[in-house]
Amino acid sequence: MSLSAPAPSAAPITLLAYLDVVVLVVAAPIMLLIGVPAVGYLVGAGAWIVLRAAGVAVDRAVAAIKDPRSEVTLRLAYLLGRLFLLAIAVILVRNGSGRDAGLTALVVIVFAFTAQLLLSFLNRPRSR
């Protein structure tokens, strides 16, 4: 068995699991064409996608950890770090490009968070 091969019990990656990212990417040209501030949309979507990718890396790292305390510590650090970095992104856009761009970044992030939350409920393992 190769070290780079996925584990047999690993869940297949589905489009539904990353629907929030897909919607952000597909909606970008449409939103920009209707006049949404480009800086706000691109920074909000970009920050969300980068931190979503970091979340996938954190999930993989957590899967390799055997100690429950370390697992909780890593997940909590990621969640608080993500919250902090997303808030900083909105503040920087607001200060650099104005109120409309900051609001756009905030709305994009809130939409993506809500979509991910809904998807996490739909994709969670069912109990018996």
C-alpha positions in Angstrom: 0.0 0.0 0.0 1.4 3.4 -1.0 1.7 6.3 1.4 0.3 8.6 -1.1 -2.8 6.5 -1.9 -6.0 7.6 -0.2 -7.3 5.5 2.7 -9.9 3.0 1.7 -12.4 4.5 4.1 -11.9 8.1 2.8 -15.2 9.6 1.6 -15.2 10.5 -2.1 -15.0 14.2 -2.9 -18.3 15.3 -4.2 -19.3 18.5 -5.9 -22.0 19.0 -3.2 -19.3 19.2 -0.4 -17.8 22.2 -2.1 -20.9 23.8 -3.5 -20.2 27.0 -1.6 -17.0 27.5 -3.5 -18.5 26.5 -6.8 -21.3 29.0 -6.4 -18.8 31.8 -5.5 -16.8 31.1 -8.6 -19.7 30.7 -11.0 -21.5 33.8 -9.6 -18.4 36.0 -9.9 -18.8 37.1 -13.5 -22.5 37.6 -13.1 -22.1 39.7 -10.0 -19.3 41.8 -11.5 -21.4 42.4 -14.6 -24.3 43.8 -12.6 -22.1 46.3 -10.8 -21.1 44.7 -7.5 -17.8 46.3 -6.3 -15.1 44.1 -7.8 -12.6 44.5 -4.9 -15.2 43.5 -2.3 -16.4 40.5 -4.2 -13.0 39.2 -5.2 -11.4 39.7 -1.7 -14.4 38.2 0.0 -14.6 35.2 -2.3 -10.8 34.8 -2.4 -10.4 34.9 1.4 -13.2 32.3 1.7 -11.7 30.0 -0.9 -8.2 30.2 0.6 -9.5 29.5 4.1 -11.8 26.7 2.9 -8.7 25.0 1.4 -6.9 25.5 4.7 -9.9 23.9 6.4 -9.5 20.8 4.1 -5.8 20.6 5.2 -6.8 20.9 8.8 -9.4 18.1 8.4 -6.7 15.9 7.0 -4.3 16.7 9.8 -7.0 16.1 12.4 -7.7 12.7 10.8 -4.1 11.7 11.5 -4.2 12.8 15.2 -5.0 10.2 17.8 -5.2 12.4 20.8 -8.7 14.0 21.3 -7.3 17.0 23.0 -4.9 17.8 20.2 -7.8 17.3 17.7 -10.0 19.7 19.5 -7.2 22.2 19.9 -6.4 22.2 16.2 -10.0 22.5 15.1 -10.6 25.3 17.6 -7.5 27.2 16.5 -8.6 26.9 12.8 -12.1 28.1 13.6 -11.0 31.1 15.6 -8.2 31.9 13.1 -10.7 31.7 10.2 -13.0 34.1 11.9 -10.2 36.5 12.7 -8.8 36.5 9.1 -12.2 36.9 7.5 -13.0 39.8 9.7 -9.6 41.4 8.9 -10.3 40.9 5.2 -13.6 42.8 5.5 -12.0 45.6 7.6 -9.1 46.0 5.1 -11.5 46.2 2.1 -13.7 48.7 3.9 -10.8 50.9 4.8 -9.1 50.6 1.4 -12.0 50.7 -1.0 -15.0 52.1 0.8 -18.1 51.1 2.5 -19.8 49.5 -0.5 -16.8 47.2 -1.2 -16.6 46.3 2.5 -20.3 45.4 2.6 -19.9 43.3 -0.5 -17.0 41.4 1.0 -19.1 40.8 4.2 -22.2 39.6 2.3 -20.1 37.2 0.2 -18.5 35.8 3.3 -21.8 35.5 5.1 -23.4 33.8 2.1 -20.5 31.3 1.8 -20.6 30.6 5.5 -24.3 29.9 5.4 -24.0 27.7 2.4 -21.2 25.7 4.0 -23.2 25.4 7.3 -26.2 24.0 5.4 -24.0 21.7 3.4 -22.3 20.4 6.5 -25.7 19.4 7.9 -26.6 17.7 4.7 -23.3 15.8 4.4 -22.8 14.8 8.0 -22.8 11.1 8.8 -26.1 9.7 9.9 -26.4 8.1 13.3 -28.2 4.8 13.7 
